[in-house]
Amino acid sequence: MTNVDEITIFDEIVNCGILEEDSVLNLGAGHENGKFLETLKDYNGKFEDGKILAVDINSSKIKMIEKKFKKESISLFETSLQDYLESEPKLVDWTILTGVFDNNLYGDLQYDFVTSVVDVSTKISNKGVVFTIQENISEEFRYSMIYFFTHFSNSYQRLTVKKFNDGNYVFCIFK
């Protein structure tokens, strides 16, 4: 049995209910060198053809994922989160967003950015959306996770949130 202290944020994402036969879209796939995809493979074994889509804007991270999972069937896309979501992507069982919300790229509009990306992601996901976010309270980043929890619990019937000691959170929204 795994010690509770050994459970990572990536274990928690998979434990939201991602099954071996589920299709998965991972936005921010290069986060921590593809650790989510590595964890998913550890849990579920070999990736089935056409079931895993990995998106990252950083070409070196896409190349790293391609090399790391060269024996696996993963569809790789080097593009921005916004461009991918606006491209009318195919439906998947799960959309996983890893690391994409950790930086305050949009200043006062960061809260709106996060909620709108998650809301759009639910439209292309049959089973749910899981995202990670790190709480970085500063002069420019003035909201807390309470605002997100309130927004998402009012918008969706089934939601779980887990906080890790390092200020990271995993939000699991179920459809």
Order of alpha helices (4+ residues) and beta strands (2+ residues): alpha-beta-alpha-beta-alpha-beta-alpha-beta-alpha-beta-alpha-beta-beta
